[in-house]
């Protein structure tokens, strides 16, 4: 066992002993001074949380580790929980008992598709109203899709890019409420037609993603620049409406009296912001939180405290349809060499990382697609093995020689300061393992905004991240990262193989499902095994713990931290 992994395992054992001796868990340093400071912070934050919580004890109590940035889903790829509960979409993605997913109608009552799979005609329900009492119409649907494409600051354009005329909207400078799209035609309040530029099997699933939220055009126009930051303009047709929001403190949701669906068990939801993991764990054990997201805790604490008989039947494990990966920038002098990239793939002990840092809660994919995603195939598994000796030999065979310090070359991994402790531990392990094969790997820390700007510029050398499915289709992974040169640059991959990128784009239009999935499997193998343009790490499971007040809880179908409050049932 390598040095850092050994240290992590030892730390896990210490945490296990601590957790076993206390009613509340604490992820603290072994340094006495730091421990005292952590305990003081914990006590203060618990007091602040108690002071800011001004909601009936009958409300569902949940917590976030940090506040959201915006309520505008067009301008975020992270803050989905509120849009999922406040807004509706034409369709929803349903998690089935066997772990599969199904597309189910929501605001769309019915639809038809033309024989060439280009034209979709939608009929909407006529009983859907926004929380201000105005009716949701096809004009609002069209407005929402056009805004998603035309808004200069939209980060969700991929989810409607297949619509005829989308390219022109995306390329145009400036956004107007009067913008139109060639492929979107409204007939009347309950009917609209959407025509695609090319056939795309995943289109309806795209409409079911958070990006497909339907906004009230009147509310968005009234809000102006305040839309997304002023909660009073978050007028949706979903089961809840925001009734208060204090930045970095919390938010309150109440039942939307105009909601067309079933009334949820919990008609009020109190969300508190609890950055400190030990405070979070303590509050859950004190009955102040109803659903504990274990992503916010150290895995050793989860194992010692919550994977025990005391919480039998209360621990929910969600299959996360996501893959964590190490991104390598092929514009880098050394990372442009496929031998170097293959050496890095072989140098990382992924099984030890999953065991030491995530308590084996997850799996090890050898490709881009996680298990459970449509398109995942066992045929693309089993080829990538941990072999540091062979990895270093690849560097030698490629002509690299060590310098006076014993390294073949140097590289940097960029760390986002907002990363979880687990993510930081993963990066540290990878750096040490690359050092072991002669790559002088250093970690540079950046604040989140700087990290994001650097990554989006295409100039970040390497980083660790996770992509979780927006919709259950391989296109959501492979096109996002390798569909266009712009996509690969935005994620600092700068993938060189333009022929493969053209095939990724062409695969979107394959109508025969067997042929389409076979092509996606072939593309996955080419990109990962042959071109080594992706370093697969692990797919971690997502664990939640329920309080005695909760009878049942359905996680998000893709394993997000975000979920729908209306599906939670109260214990008798």
ZAMARGU-4260 file (C-alpha; in steps of 0.2 Angstrom, whole numbers, plus 5000, padded with zeros to 4 digits):
<rodrens>
0) 5000/5000/5000 | 5007/5017/4995 | 5011/5030/5009 | 4996/5042/5007 | 4983/5028/5005
5) 4991/5020/5021 | 4989/5036/5030 | 4971/5038/5024 | 4967/5020/5030 | 4975/5024/5047
10) 4965/5040/5048 | 4949/5031/5044 | 4953/5019/5058 | 4955/5033/5070 | 4939/5041/5065
15) 4930/5025/5067 | 4936/5024/5085 | 4931/5042/5088 | 4914/5039/5081 | 4912/5023/5091
20) 4915/5033/5107 | 4904/5047/5104 | 4885/5051/5100 | 4891/5063/5087 | 4904/5062/5074
25) 4918/5074/5070 | 4930/5076/5056 | 4944/5085/5064 | 4962/5086/5064 | 4973/5076/5076
30) 4981/5093/5081 | 4974/5098/5098 | 4973/5116/5094 | 4964/5113/5077 | 4952/5102/5086
35) 4947/5115/5099 | 4945/5128/5085 | 4933/5116/5075 | 4923/5112/5091 | 4921/5131/5094
40) 4915/5134/5076 | 4903/5119/5077 | 4895/5126/5092 | 4893/5144/5085 | 4886/5137/5068
45) 4873/5126/5078 | 4868/5142/5087 | 4866/5152/5071 | 4856/5138/5063 | 4844/5137/5078
50) 4842/5156/5077 | 4838/5157/5058 | 4827/5142/5058 | 4809/5150/5059 | 4798/5136/5052
55) 4785/5125/5059 | 4792/5109/5067 | 4780/5100/5056 | 4791/5105/5040 | 4803/5094/5031
60) 4820/5099/5038 | 4835/5097/5025 | 4852/5105/5024 | 4864/5111/5011 | 4883/5112/5014
65) 4883/5129/5004 | 4870/5141/4997 | 4865/5141/4979 | 4872/5154/4967 | 4856/5157/4957
70) 4838/5151/4954 | 4840/5153/4935 | 4843/5135/4929 | 4849/5143/4912 | 4864/5150/4921
75) 4870/5135/4932 | 4875/5117/4930 | 4875/5115/4949 | 4860/5123/4957 | 4846/5111/4953
80) 4836/5107/4969 | 4825/5122/4969 | 4821/5122/4950 | 4816/5103/4952 | 4804/5108/4965
85) 4797/5125/4959 | 4796/5122/4941 | 4788/5109/4929 | 4795/5101/4913 | 4786/5094/4898
90) 4792/5077/4904 | 4800/5069/4919 | 4813/5055/4921 | 4806/5041/4933 | 4817/5029/4943
95) 4810/5012/4942 | 4811/4998/4955 | 4824/4989/4945 | 4835/5004/4944 | 4831/5008/4926
100) 4823/5024/4921 | 4807/5029/4911 | 4802/5045/4902 | 4784/5050/4909 | 4773/5064/4904
105) 4772/5079/4915 | 4765/5096/4907 | 4765/5087/4890 | 4748/5077/4889 | 4753/5069/4873
110) 4765/5070/4858 | 4768/5063/4841 | 4784/5061/4831 | 4785/5062/4812 | 4792/5047/4802
115) 4808/5055/4799 | 4810/5058/4818 | 4812/5077/4815 | 4795/5085/4820 | 4787/5083/4837
120) 4769/5090/4840 | 4765/5092/4858 | 4748/5094/4867 | 4749/5102/4884 | 4738/5099/4899
125) 4725/5113/4901 | 4725/5112/4920 | 4743/5118/4924 | 4744/5135/4932 | 4759/5145/4939
130) 4760/5149/4957 | 4753/5167/4954 | 4737/5159/4947 | 4741/5162/4928 | 4739/5148/4916
135) 4755/5139/4909 | 4754/5139/4890 | 4763/5134/4875 | 4770/5151/4873 | 4779/5149/4890
140) 4786/5133/4884 | 4793/5141/4868 | 4799/5156/4878 | 4809/5145/4890 | 4817/5135/4876
145) 4822/5151/4866 | 4829/5160/4881 | 4839/5144/4885 | 4847/5146/4868 | 4848/5164/4866
150) 4853/5171/4883 | 4871/5176/4882 | 4875/5169/4899 | 4866/5152/4896 | 4876/5137/4900
155) 4863/5125/4895 | 4862/5128/4876 | 4867/5109/4873 | 4850/5104/4879 | 4841/5112/4864
160) 4855/5113/4852 | 4847/5100/4840 | 4832/5111/4837 | 4831/5119/4820 | 4837/5137/4821
165) 4846/5134/4837 | 4864/5138/4830 | 4858/5155/4824 | 4851/5159/4842 | 4867/5153/4851
170) 4878/5163/4839 | 4869/5179/4840 | 4875/5193/4851 | 4862/5200/4863 | 4845/5193/4869
175) 4828/5200/4867 | 4811/5193/4874 | 4805/5194/4856 | 4818/5182/4850 | 4810/5168/4839
180) 4817/5151/4833 | 4814/5143/4816 | 4810/5126/4824 | 4798/5131/4837 | 4780/5136/4832
185) 4766/5139/4844 | 4748/5135/4837 | 4738/5140/4852 | 4739/5139/4871 | 4740/5120/4872
190) 4749/5116/4856 | 4766/5118/4849 | 4778/5110/4836 | 4796/5108/4838 | 4807/5103/4822
195) 4824/5097/4824 | 4839/5101/4813 | 4843/5082/4813 | 4836/5067/4821 | 4841/5064/4839
200) 4835/5050/4850 | 4839/5059/4866 | 4828/5075/4863 | 4813/5071/4874 | 4825/5066/4888
205) 4833/5083/4886 | 4816/5091/4889 | 4815/5082/4905 | 4831/5088/4912 | 4832/5103/4924
210) 4837/5114/4909 | 4820/5110/4902 | 4811/5120/4916 | 4796/5130/4910 | 4796/5148/4915
215) 4782/5161/4916 | 4787/5173/4902 | 4778/5187/4912 | 4787/5184/4928 | 4804/5183/4919
220) 4801/5199/4910 | 4795/5208/4926 | 4810/5202/4935 | 4823/5209/4922 | 4840/5207/4929
225) 4834/5201/4945 | 4828/5185/4939 | 4837/5171/4947 | 4842/5182/4962 | 4825/5188/4968
230) 4815/5173/4974 | 4799/5183/4972 | 4800/5181/4954 | 4803/5162/4954 | 4785/5159/4948
235) 4783/5140/4943 | 4770/5127/4942 | 4779/5114/4952 | 4773/5108/4969 | 4782/5122/4979
240) 4784/5140/4980 | 4799/5150/4989 | 4792/5160/5003 | 4809/5166/5010 | 4827/5166/5006
245) 4841/5173/5017 | 4858/5171/5008 | 4870/5159/5017 | 4857/5155/5030 | 4843/5146/5023
250) 4827/5145/5012 | 4809/5141/5015 | 4797/5132/5003 | 4778/5131/5005 | 4765/5121/4995
255) 4760/5129/4979 | 4741/5130/4981 | 4739/5130/4962 | 4749/5114/4959 | 4740/5102/4947
260) 4747/5086/4954 | 4745/5077/4971 | 4747/5086/4987 | 4764/5081/4995 | 4765/5074/5013
265) 4776/5089/5018 | 4768/5105/5013 | 4783/5115/5020 | 4801/5113/5018 | 4815/5121/5028
270) 4832/5122/5021 | 4847/5127/5032 | 4865/5130/5026 | 4877/5120/5037 | 4895/5121/5030
275) 4902/5111/5044 | 4901/5092/5042 | 4902/5088/5061 | 4888/5101/5064 | 4877/5093/5051
280) 4880/5075/5058 | 4876/5081/5076 | 4860/5090/5070 | 4854/5075/5061 | 4857/5064/5077
285) 4847/5077/5087 | 4832/5076/5076 | 4835/5093/5068 | 4837/5087/5050 | 4826/5073/5042
290) 4838/5068/5027 | 4856/5067/5029 | 4867/5068/5013 | 4882/5057/5016 | 4891/5066/5002
295) 4894/5080/5015 | 4903/5068/5028 | 4919/5059/5028 | 4916/5041/5023 | 4924/5034/5039
300) 4911/5043/5049 | 4897/5037/5038 | 4904/5019/5040 | 4907/5020/5059 | 4891/5029/5063
305) 4878/5026/5050 | 4882/5009/5043 | 4877/5002/5059 | 4863/4992/5067 | 4857/5009/5075
310) 4852/5015/5057 | 4846/4999/5050 | 4833/5002/5037 | 4837/5021/5037 | 4852/5021/5025
315) 4847/5023/5007 | 4860/5020/4994 | 4857/5028/4977 | 4866/5022/4961 | 4875/5038/4955
320) 4875/5038/4936 | 4891/5048/4936 | 4910/5045/4933 | 4924/5054/4941 | 4939/5056/4930
325) 4956/5064/4928 | 4956/5076/4913 | 4972/5079/4904 | 4975/5093/4892 | 4982/5087/4875
330) 4989/5104/4871 | 5002/5101/4885 | 5020/5097/4879 | 5020/5080/4887 | 5001/5076/4889
335) 5000/5077/4870 | 5010/5061/4869 | 4997/5046/4870 | 5011/5035/4878 | 5011/5048/4893
340) 4992/5048/4894 | 4992/5029/4894 | 5006/5028/4907 | 4995/5040/4918 | 4980/5028/4916
345) 4990/5013/4922 | 4999/5022/4937 | 4983/5026/4947 | 4977/5012/4959 | 4958/5016/4957
350) 4953/5001/4968 | 4963/5007/4983 | 4956/5025/4981 | 4938/5018/4981 | 4942/5007/4996
355) 4952/5020/5007 | 4943/5036/5003 | 4925/5030/4999 | 4924/5014/5009 | 4921/5004/4993
360) 4904/5013/4990 | 4904/5013/4972 | 4912/5004/4956 | 4927/5005/4945 | 4922/5009/4926
365) 4935/5007/4913 | 4926/5019/4901 | 4916/5035/4900 | 4899/5028/4904 | 4895/5023/4922
370) 4885/5007/4926 | 4867/5010/4924 | 4868/5022/4910 | 4860/5017/4894 | 4875/5012/4883
375) 4886/5005/4897 | 4893/4988/4891 | 4904/4975/4899 | 4913/4973/4883 | 4922/4989/4887
380) 4927/4984/4904 | 4942/4975/4911 | 4956/4981/4900 | 4963/4995/4911 | 4974/4988/4926
385) 4985/4996/4939 | 5003/4993/4934 | 5015/5006/4939 | 5030/4996/4932 | 5023/4995/4915
390) 5017/5013/4916 | 5035/5019/4919 | 5041/5007/4905 | 5030/5016/4893 | 5039/5033/4897
395) 5056/5025/4895 | 5050/5017/4878 | 5044/5034/4872 | 5061/5041/4874 | 5060/5050/4891
400) 5075/5051/4902 | 5075/5057/4921 | 5083/5073/4926 | 5095/5076/4941 | 5080/5075/4953
405) 5074/5059/4946 | 5059/5065/4935 | 5055/5063/4917 | 5045/5079/4917 | 5033/5090/4928
410) 5015/5092/4927 | 5001/5101/4938 | 4985/5096/4944 | 4973/5111/4948 | 4963/5109/4964
415) 4947/5119/4966 | 4947/5126/4984 | 4928/5121/4985 | 4932/5103/4982 | 4926/5091/4996
420) 4939/5083/5007 | 4937/5067/4998 | 4941/5075/4981 | 4956/5083/4989 | 4962/5066/4995
425) 4959/5058/4978 | 4970/5072/4970 | 4984/5069/4983 | 4984/5051/4980 | 4985/5053/4961
430) 4999/5066/4963 | 5009/5054/4974 | 5006/5039/4962 | 5012/5049/4947 | 5028/5054/4957
435) 5031/5036/4960 | 5033/5033/4941 | 5044/5048/4938 | 5031/5062/4934 | 5035/5077/4945
440) 5016/5081/4949 | 5012/5096/4959 | 4995/5102/4966 | 4990/5120/4963 | 4975/5127/4973
445) 4963/5140/4965 | 4947/5148/4971 | 4932/5142/4962 | 4929/5156/4950 | 4948/5156/4945
450) 4948/5137/4943 | 4932/5138/4932 | 4939/5152/4922 | 4955/5143/4919 | 4947/5126/4915
455) 4935/5135/4903 | 4949/5144/4894 | 4956/5127/4889 | 4973/5130/4897 | 4971/5120/4913
460) 4984/5106/4913 | 4975/5093/4923 | 4961/5091/4936 | 4949/5079/4944 | 4930/5081/4942
465) 4914/5071/4941 | 4901/5071/4927 | 4884/5065/4932 | 4870/5061/4919 | 4858/5075/4915
470) 4848/5062/4905 | 4850/5043/4904 | 4859/5042/4887 | 4878/5040/4882 | 4876/5056/4871
475) 4875/5066/4888 | 4893/5060/4892 | 4902/5058/4875 | 4895/5073/4866 | 4897/5085/4881
480) 4916/5081/4882 | 4920/5075/4864 | 4906/5081/4852 | 4915/5097/4846 | 4932/5106/4847
485) 4923/5119/4858 | 4917/5106/4870 | 4934/5098/4872 | 4942/5115/4874 | 4930/5121/4887
490) 4935/5107/4898 | 4953/5109/4895 | 4954/5092/4886 | 4958/5099/4868 | 4956/5082/4861
495) 4965/5080/4844 | 4955/5067/4835 | 4943/5077/4824 | 4938/5061/4815 | 4931/5054/4831
500) 4922/5070/4835 | 4913/5070/4819 | 4907/5052/4823 | 4901/5058/4840 | 4891/5071/4831
505) 4884/5059/4818 | 4879/5046/4831 | 4866/5058/4837 | 4856/5056/4821 | 4857/5037/4821
510) 4839/5031/4822 | 4841/5012/4824 | 4844/5010/4843 | 4855/4995/4841 | 4866/5003/4828
515) 4867/5019/4839 | 4872/5010/4855 | 4885/5000/4845 | 4893/5016/4839 | 4893/5024/4856
520) 4902/5008/4863 | 4915/5009/4849 | 4918/5028/4852 | 4920/5025/4870 | 4933/5012/4868
525) 4942/5023/4855 | 4943/5038/4866 | 4948/5030/4882 | 4958/5014/4877 | 4966/5019/4861
530) 4968/5038/4862 | 4969/5038/4881 | 4959/5055/4881 | 4950/5051/4897 | 4957/5044/4913
535) 4942/5034/4922 | 4944/5034/4941 | 4928/5028/4950 | 4909/5029/4951 | 4904/5032/4969
540) 4887/5028/4976 | 4877/5041/4985 | 4871/5037/5003 | 4857/5046/5012 | 4851/5043/5030
545) 4833/5046/5035 | 4826/5052/5051 | 4812/5042/5060 | 4799/5055/5053 | 4802/5049/5035
550) 4793/5033/5029 | 4800/5033/5011 | 4812/5043/5000 | 4816/5042/4982 | 4833/5049/4977
555) 4835/5057/4961 | 4836/5044/4947 | 4854/5049/4943 | 4860/5050/4961 | 4861/5069/4963
560) 4861/5078/4980 | 4846/5087/4973 | 4829/5078/4974 | 4810/5081/4974 | 4803/5085/4991
565) 4785/5080/4984 | 4790/5062/4983 | 4795/5060/5001 | 4782/5052/5012 | 4779/5055/5031
570) 4780/5041/5044 | 4764/5037/5053
</rodrens>
